[in-house]
Amino acid sequence: MSKILPALLLAAMLLHIIRPIGLPGLRRRTDFWKIAVFAIGLMMLTVLIRP
């Protein structure tokens, strides 16, 4: 699971650059960095949860 998540988030970033997703806060192509910030936060959360 920990290897699938980065691949999915990277794919979402690439797709957002090609065509914006259209969610609130992700309407412009230059908003792909927000997906990266979310990914970093999610990775930190998974590291903290693991024993």
Secondary structure by P-SEA (a helix, b strand, c coil): caaaaaaaaaaaaaaaaacccccccccccccaaaaaaaaaaaaaaaaaacc
